[in-house]
């Protein structure tokens, strides 16, 4: 029979596993609440959380009934239980079926609890950059991912992901589960607000369809008119944006003004998304960009269109494999493409051609199949 000294480490490990499962639940609830707020904010009717005392009384019964005893006891006894209860009741008032949501979140918590109990490895991780990358690689573009990255709680969410990862939890699997719940929250809140559940293809998405977006995870409601939102939609962090701008300027020494024309262009977020994707795939980004100085045919043509030509040249050098020759008539083709994608050119002025793409393509249809997300911990 085990002595008290032998039982103590086991009890401590079990308690740690339960606390880690609570952390995972907090993360999913924070994401769900962020989606609720985002949906309501877009409709101009964002509601505050209900009073803590009222929410605690209302939520306690459901938690005790729908979650395993050890997890429900730890959750009810935690210091942030009132906030958790407020988020839960806010979701219910927004139209979410909490009776169905809690058991699903409980299944995730049980999985996390068991994983931690079986995994004694501890890996210390810090920072949020890798978790923005994990979001981009794990979650598809859409309202859930945007809600997470635009939420004031994002730093806390990233810190929670780091702690879960340090305890041996498969954070990507948690994010995938959270995304499914987030989609459900988005639809439920949208139904109550009568705002619809499927975003209409935006004008920016239509105009960007083609070489600019091929292979990228681009949302249908892409909003390039608001740069910060576009970066969030494409899961681009501020440091990634700054690094790509620096690399472009370094690729054009003595031509900083020309490089700044690209950075200031409306299409810049899409170029950054492609650069970040190339880096994640291990492609030599600097070598691709260096070809801008080797082939300066983009300088030929009217000065007012220089920025548009350089945007097209940057896109072409990013997409063209190293060693592949540039098209002989690139300068002429790029100028035509630049005019076709110019913001000043309305839909009725877009040149038509035999075999042209449909007027309103499904943005997702042109995406190239990328590598499947890796399982296991993010290193």
N, C-alpha and C positions, 0 to 999 in steps of 0.2 A: 504494500500500500504506500502511495507517495506521501512523503512528509510535507509539512507546511513550507519548508525551505525549497523543496522540489516543485511545489505547486505555484510558488510566488512568481518565478520567471514566466511560467506558462500563462498565469493570469495577467501579467503585465503585457505579454505579447498579444493576448486576446483582446485586452482593452485598447491597445494601440491599433489593432486591426479594425475594431469597431469605430474608433475615432477617425480613422482614415476613411472608412465608408461614409461617415457623416460629412467629411470634407467633400467627397464626390457628390453627395446629395446637394450640398450647398452650391457647388459649382453648377450643377444642372438647374437648380432653382434660380440661381442668379442669371443664367442664360435665358431661361424661360421668362423671367421678369423683364429682362432687357428687351426681348422680342415683344412682349406685351406693351411696354412703354413706347417702343419704336413704332408699332402699328398705330397706337392711339395718337402719338405725336404727329405722325404723317396725316392723320385725320383731324388734327387740331383739337382733340378732346382728351388729352392725357390726364389720367386720374391719379391722385396721391394714394399712398398705401392706407388701408383702414387703420383705425386706432389699435395700438398694440394689445391692450387688455381685451378688447372685443375679439380680435383675431386669434389670440391665444386660446380663449375659451371655446371659440368655434372650431379651431383646427385640432385641438388636443384629442378630441374623440376620434376623429378620422385617422390620425397618426397611430394611436394605440390599436385601432381595429385593423388597419391595413398594412402595417409594417411589422417585421419580426420583433419580438419582445426586447432583445438586447439593443437593437438599433433604435427602436422607438424610445426606450428609456434613456439612452445616451443623447438622443436628439432633444427630448423634452427637458433634460437636465443641463443642456449646453447654454452658455451665456448669450448666444445669438439666436436662441429659439424664438423670442418674440419677433425678430425681423423675418425669420424663416416663415413663421405663421402669417405675418402680414403679407408676404409675397404670395403665399399659397392662397389666402383668401382673396387677394387682389385678382389672381388668375381666375378664381371661381366666379367672381363678380363680373369679370370681363367675358365670361362665356365658356371657360375651359372646364371640362369634366374632371374635377379633382379626384373623384372616386376611381376613375380609370388611370389618371396620371400617377397617383401615389404608388400603387402596386408596381408599375413599370419602373419608377425611380427606385423602389425598394429592391427590385431584382438587380439593378445595377449596384446598389449598396452591398448586397449580399455577395455579389461577384467580387467586388473590391475587397470586402472583408476577408473572404477566403483566400484571395490572391496574396494579400499582405501577410496573413497568417502562415502561408506556405513559403514566403519569400523573405529571407533574412538579409538579403543584400541591401545596402544603403549607399546611394550615390548622390552626393551633394550637387545640386544644380542651382544656378542663379540666373537672373535676367529674364526679360520678357520677349526678346527678339525671336528666340527659337520657337516660342509658342505662337507668335503671329504666323511664322512659317508653317508650323504644324496645322494651324487653322486653314491656311491656304491649301495645303496638301491633303487635308482630311475632309473639309467641308466644301461643298459646291458653292459657287457664287450665288448670292441671293440675300433675302432679308435677314435670315438668321445670322449669317456671317457678318453682315454689315452691322446688325444690332449689337453683336458682341464687341466688335472693334470700336464702335462709336459710343459704347456705354461708359459712363464715369467709373463703373466698377471693373473695367477691363484690367487695370493693374493688379487688383485683388484676385481676379480670375486667373491671371497668368501666374501669380505667386502660388495659388492653390494647385495649378497644374504642375509647377515645379516641385512642390511638396509631395504630390501624389507620385510623380515620376521617381523622386528620391526614395520612395518607399516601395518601389518595385511594381507600381500599377501601370497597366497599359493605358496611357492617357489618350491615345488615338481612339481606342475603343470607347472610352468614356465620352469623348467628343462626338463620335458617331451616334451614340445613344442620345446625347444631349441634342444633337441636331434633329433627330427624329421627333423628339418632344417639342423642340422649338418650332418645327414646321406645323405641328398640331396646334400649338399655341397661336401661331400666326394666323392659321386658318380660322380658328375659333373666334379670335378677337375680330378678325376681318368680317366674319359673318355677323357678329353683333353690330359692328359699325357700318355694315352694308357697303364696304369699300371694295368688295371683290377679292378673290384669292390669287388670281394670276396676273402678274404685272404685264401691262401692255408694252409691246416693243417700242422703245423710245426712239426719237429721231436720231440721237447720237448713236444708238446701237445699229440702226439701219445704215447710216452714213459710214460707220466704221466697218461694216460687214465686208469681208474680203481679206486681203493680205495683212491689214492692220490687226485683225483679230483671229486669224486662222491659228488654231492650236492653243489659244488662250481660253481660260475659264472666264468668259465675259457674261455678266448678267444682262437680261433682256431690258431692264430699266436703267441701263448705263447712263450716268449723268455727268458728262464731261464739262458742262457749264459751271459746275461747282467742284473745283479741283479736290478739295479735301474729302468730299463725299466719294468722288471717283476713286481716290486712293483707298478709301475704306472698302468700297465695293470690290476692288481688285486685291484687297488684303496686302497693300503695300505700306510698310512702316515708314515713318519719317526718316530714319537712318538709311533705309534702302533707297529712298528717293534722293537723299543728299549724296549717297555714294555713287549712284548712277549719273547724277549731274556732274560730279567731280570727274568720273571716268570719261565722260563725253568731252569735257573741257580739256582734259589731259590728252585726249586723242587729237585735238585740234589746237596745238600750241600756237600762240600768236593770233588765233582766231576766236578768242573768247566771246566776242560780240556775236559771231555767227552761231557758236554753240548755245549762247543764251537765247537766240531765236527759237531753237528747238525746245529748250527747257520751258520757254514761255508759251509754246504752241498748245493748242487744245488737245492734240493727240499725244502729248508727252506722257500722261499716265499709262497709255497703252504701250508705249515704247519701254517705259520702266518695267511694266509687267513682263514684257518679253525678255528684258535683260535679266531680271530676277529669276525667271524661269530657266534661262540659259545657264546661269550660275548654279542653280540647284541641280541641273543635269550635268554639271561638270564641264561645260563648254568654255573655251578660252575667250571670254567676252572682250578683253582688251585687244586681242589679236583681230577680232572682227571689227571693232571700232577703229583700229589703226588704219584700216583701208580707206577711211574717209579722207585722210590726208594723202594717201597714195593716188587716189583717183578723185580729182577735184572738178570733175565735169559738172557737178552741182553748182559751181560758180557761174556757169554760162547761162545767160538769159537775163531778163529784166530784173533790176535790183529789188523792186517791191515783192517779187515772188521768191526771193532767195530763201526765206524761212521755209516755205512750203516745199521747195526743191530739196532742201537739206533734210527735212523730215522724211521725205521719200527715200533719199539716199541713205539715211540712217536705218530705216526699215529694211531696205534692200541689203545692206551690208550685214545686218543682224541675221537675216533669213538665208543668205547665200552661204553655202558651206565653204570652209577655207579651201583654197586651191581651185575653186570653180571660177572661171573667168566671168567678168561682168558682161552683160549684153552690150553689143556694139552700139546700139542706139539708145543706151540707157538715159542719156541726158534728155533726149526728145520724149521718151516714154515717161520718164519721171515728171517732166513738166506737164504733160497731159494728165497724169494721175493726180498731180498736185492741184490742177484746176478743177478736176472732178470732185475732189474731196475738200475744196475750199469752203469754209463756213459761209462765205458770202454768196455762194451759189445755191439757190433754192432747189427744191425737188423738181420743179418744172423745167429747170435749166440743165439738169443732169443729162449728158449725152446718152442717147439710146443706141444700142447695137444689137445685131442679130445674136440670139443666144444669151442675152443679158439675164442677170439673176432676177428672180421675182421681186416685185416692189416691196414686199414685206416678208423677208425670209425669216425662218425660225433661227434665231441666233445660235442656238445650241447645235444646230445640224451640221455646221461646218467645222466644229472642233475636232482636232485630231486626237486619236486615242493616245493618252499618255500612260506612263508606267503606273501600275496599281500601287496605292499607298502601302508602304511597308508596315507590317505588323510589328508589334513589340514596342519597346520604349524608344522615345526619340532621344538620340544621343547628341 
